[in-house]
Structure formats: structure tokens, C-alpha cells
Amino acid sequence: MSTMPAVKPLKLTINGKDVGPTDVPDGLMMIDYLHEYAGLTGSRLGCGIGECRACVVIVDKPGGASEEVRTCITGAHFFADKKVRTVEGHAQRNDKGEVVMLSPIQQKFLEHYSFQCGYCTPGFVNGATVLVERLKRQPIAKSKVEAEITKSLNTHLCRCTGYVRYYEAVKDVILSTPGLTTEG
């Protein structure tokens, strides 16, 4: 006799919209919740063990800080009552839901031809966004920008070896955005 997995209601905010409560099985990974319940398929399931970070979303913390969280190894219920941003939430949209302006990270990724297959791009967009948001609160010396990009994005894997262009695009955003760097 098979038993049904236990379900619990899940309520959270995704891309600025309150979602739920929805009955979600215990143990369901967030990547599956996003794809199957929320209809948001931009986050990618790459390795399934939390190594590649194609699946990361941004969790906004109280006080304005944000962090990346891997959704392939984190259960959906971890996100209860949290504010989550997916790659779909970065661009500005009109009343019809059409993209009218990309985020600065997305725009620079296009300008620098940063991706080849694009599978890892959602994770890089989210990781770079967290970095830029941190620099808004804690600017760094211009001389440390490249090292900080490497430190922040080095955990993201790109099977096409597109790192150089991703890093160049992020550097472009950081150096062209007032207030993210200091002299030095």
C-alpha cells in the first residue's frame, strides 16, 4: 500500500507578488515548485546537487540584504513567508506583461555576448544581481572589482566556459554604475 506524501500550505512572495497558500508536498524541492506550481521555468535544473548554481534564486532579507539560494537542494517550505526573486522578475514589464526594459545585468550580458547555450545564465544573472546589490550597500575600491567578481561568481559553473564574458559584463555594470566603487 502506497502512502501519499504529507502536504502543507506554502505561502511566499515571488517577484513581488504574494503566492499561496498552496498545498505543497513535504520534501518538494523549490526548483520543482517553481516549475510545476508557479509556472516559472527560468531557473534551471543543472546538476541537481547544488554545485552548478543554474537554479539559484534571490531571497530578500529584512533590512535590504539579499542572498542566493540553490533551489535544487532546498525544499520549497524553506521559502515559506520569504520574498523570492527569480530570473523572470528582473526585467521591467508593462501592464500586458511584456518586457519593456531589461535589468542592467541582463542588458550587459547581451551587449557582451556573455552566454553561449544560456543554460547557466539565470544563475549568473541572479548571482551578479546579488553582488551589485551588496556593492550598493558596501562599495569597494575599483582596484578590487575583478577579484570581487571572481569571489562572488566563482561558484557558478558554465559548461561552455563563458566565464570571461560574464565577468566582463558584470565588471562593466559595476564600473558604470555610480556609487558601487570607490577610488583605489
C-alpha positions in Angstrom: 0.0 0.0 0.0 1.5 3.3 -1.0 1.0 6.4 1.1 0.7 9.9 -0.2 3.4 12.4 0.9 2.3 14.8 3.6 1.3 18.2 2.3 1.5 21.6 4.0 0.3 25.0 2.8 3.0 27.2 1.4 2.7 31.0 1.2 5.5 33.3 -0.1 6.2 36.3 -2.3 7.7 35.7 -5.7 8.8 38.6 -7.8 6.8 41.0 -5.7 3.5 39.0 -5.9 2.0 37.1 -2.9 1.6 33.4 -3.8 -0.5 30.9 -1.9 -1.2 29.4 0.4 -0.9 26.3 -1.8 -0.8 22.8 -0.6 2.7 21.5 -1.4 4.2 18.1 -0.6 6.8 18.0 2.2 10.2 17.4 0.6 9.4 19.0 -2.7 12.4 21.0 -3.9 11.9 24.6 -4.7 13.0 24.2 -8.3 10.1 21.8 -8.8 7.7 24.2 -7.0 8.8 27.0 -9.3 8.4 24.9 -12.4 5.2 22.9 -11.5 3.2 25.1 -9.2 4.3 28.7 -10.0 4.9 28.2 -13.8 8.3 29.9 -13.6 10.7 27.8 -15.6 13.6 30.3 -15.9 15.6 28.8 -13.1 17.4 25.7 -14.5 17.9 22.3 -13.0 21.5 21.6 -13.9 23.4 19.2 -11.7 20.6 18.5 -9.1 23.2 18.5 -6.2 23.7 22.2 -5.7 27.1 22.5 -7.4 26.4 24.4 -10.7 24.1 27.1 -9.3 22.0 27.3 -12.5 19.0 27.0 -10.2 19.6 29.9 -7.8 17.0 32.4 -6.8 17.4 35.5 -4.8 16.0 35.7 -1.3 15.4 39.2 0.0 16.2 39.6 3.7 14.7 42.1 6.1 17.0 45.2 6.1 17.7 45.2 2.4 20.3 42.4 2.1 19.8 39.6 -0.5 21.3 36.2 -1.0 21.4 33.4 -3.5 19.7 30.2 -2.5 20.1 26.9 -4.5 16.6 25.6 -5.4 17.6 22.1 -6.4 18.7 21.1 -2.9 16.4 23.4 -0.9 12.9 22.4 -0.1 10.0 24.6 -1.1 8.9 25.0 2.5 12.2 26.7 3.4 10.9 29.7 1.5 7.7 30.0 3.5 6.9 33.7 4.2 10.1 34.7 2.3 10.5 37.2 -0.5 12.0 35.4 -3.6 13.1 36.8 -6.9 13.6 34.5 -9.9 15.2 35.4 -13.2 11.7 36.3 -14.6 11.4 39.1 -12.0 14.4 41.2 -13.1 13.1 42.9 -16.3 10.6 45.7 -16.2 7.2 44.8 -17.8 4.2 46.7 -19.0 0.6 46.1 -18.0 0.4 43.3 -20.5 3.4 41.5 -19.0 5.6 42.3 -22.0 9.3 43.1 -21.3 9.9 46.8 -21.8 13.4 47.1 -20.3 16.0 44.5 -19.1 17.8 44.9 -15.8 21.3 46.4 -16.1 22.9 42.9 -15.6 20.7 41.3 -18.3 21.4 44.2 -20.7 25.2 44.0 -20.2 25.1 40.2 -20.7 23.5 40.8 -24.1 25.9 43.6 -25.0 28.9 41.4 -24.1 27.6 38.3 -25.8 28.1 36.7 -22.4 26.5 33.3 -23.0 26.6 30.5 -25.5 23.9 27.9 -24.7 22.4 30.1 -22.0 21.6 27.3 -19.6 23.6 28.7 -16.7 22.6 32.3 -17.5 19.7 32.6 -14.9 22.0 31.6 -12.1 24.7 34.1 -13.3 22.0 36.9 -13.6 20.9 36.2 -10.0 24.4 35.9 -8.6 25.6 39.1 -10.3 22.4 40.9 -9.1 23.2 39.9 -5.5 26.7 41.2 -6.0 25.6 44.6 -7.4 23.0 45.0 -4.6 25.7 44.3 -2.0 28.0 46.9 -3.5 25.2 49.5 -3.3 25.4 49.0 0.4 29.1 48.4 0.7 31.1 49.9 -2.2 34.6 48.6 -2.9 37.8 50.1 -4.3 37.9 50.0 -8.1 41.2 48.1 -7.9 39.3 45.2 -6.2 36.4 44.8 -8.6 37.8 41.9 -10.6 38.8 39.9 -7.5 35.3 40.6 -6.0 33.6 39.4 -9.2 35.6 36.2 -9.2 35.0 35.6 -5.5 31.2 36.2 -5.9 30.6 34.3 -9.1 33.3 31.6 -9.0 30.8 29.1 -7.6 28.7 29.3 -10.7 29.5 26.7 -13.4 29.3 27.3 -17.1 29.8 24.2 -19.2 30.5 26.3 -22.3 33.3 28.2 -20.5 31.7 31.6 -21.0 33.2 33.0 -17.8 35.3 35.7 -19.3 32.3 37.4 -21.0 30.1 37.1 -17.9 32.8 38.6 -15.8 33.4 41.4 -18.3 29.7 42.2 -18.4 29.5 42.3 -14.6 32.6 44.5 -14.4 31.0 46.9 -16.9 27.9 47.2 -14.8 29.9 47.8 -11.6 32.2 50.4 -13.1 29.4 52.2 -15.0 27.0 52.4 -12.0 27.7 55.3 -9.7 28.2 54.5 -6.0 29.3 50.9 -6.4 33.0 51.7 -6.2 35.5 54.0 -4.5 38.8 55.3 -5.8 41.7 53.0 -5.2 
